[in-house]
Amino acid sequence: MSIISIILVILVAFLAGLEGILDQWQFHQPILACTLIGLVTGHLAAGVLLGGALQMIALGWANVGAAVAPDAALASVASALLMVKGWDWSKGTPTVQDLQTFIASAIVLATAGLVLTTLVRFLSVGIVHLADAAAERGSYAGVQGWHFFALLMQGLRIAIPAAIITAVPAHVVASALNAIPDWLKGGLAVGGGMVVVVGYAMVINIMATAEIWPFFFLGFVLAPLAPNASGLNGISLIGMGILGVVIALIYLKLSEGGGSGSGAAVGGGGDPIGDILNDY
């Protein structure tokens, strides 16, 4: 990689580390982090593919109580860099199947990233006390400075590993990836698939309302049309029946919600968005 690419990679890694705490622009999400790494290294398509695959896994990574989720930022940035340096680009852009090794490495890196996350948060406890001391002195600049210093550590938490990976020669990375036995790659791929199921289950649990379920089944019925551009030939007879039931449920819900002109409420069925609309 060129010097400009290395600088941009470290910048993307730094922003991903910041967003792991700020959640403002979501740069730590795999779909964005891997895409940006692919963009600055000249492999945009491969970055999008890897980010999309990892995003399905990261859906199940969430902080619950005192349990800290795996580090999505480190997993995204490091696995994308491993792909850039470890893939034989003479074969062309890798497919999703070719990315299984890098997806498996991302799962391991996400777990290893918990060590760095724990270390940075441990150090942040002392920074909070320093900020409190500055507040007692009435130093607004001191409080602000310590907060920025804490954010700096979060960014360096991802930027430093990214810089180390970029410093490793590409042939060393490729040799290390090729040394991983097939049984380990397969096991990690299966584990990653199980995490995807958990992620989907969490999202469905959040969206499980009477208003959303018809659209959920509608997506399954219409999914065969994505690779088939010849019309409705991709939908089976059972799918057509489900489609009819879904349309009927949506029609009944719309009619119940005010289709007769009575001005009835939109929500009321457990949908938070509908309840918010009722307030206006």
Secondary structure, 3 states (H helix, E strand, C coil): CCHHHHHHHHHHHHHHHHHHHHCCCCCCCHHHHHHHHHHHHCCHHHHHHHHHHHHHHHCCCCCECCECCCCHHHHHHHHHHHHHHHCCHHHCCCCCCCCHHHHHHHHHHHHHHHHHHHHHHHHHHHHHHHHHHHHHCCCHHHHHHHHHHHHHHHHHHHHHHHHHHHHCCHHHHHHHHHCCCHHHHHHHHHHHHHHHHHHHHHHHHHHCCCCCHHHHHHHHHHHHHCCCCCCHHHCCHHHHHHHHHHHHHHHHHHHHHHHCCCCCCCCCCCCHHHHHHHCC
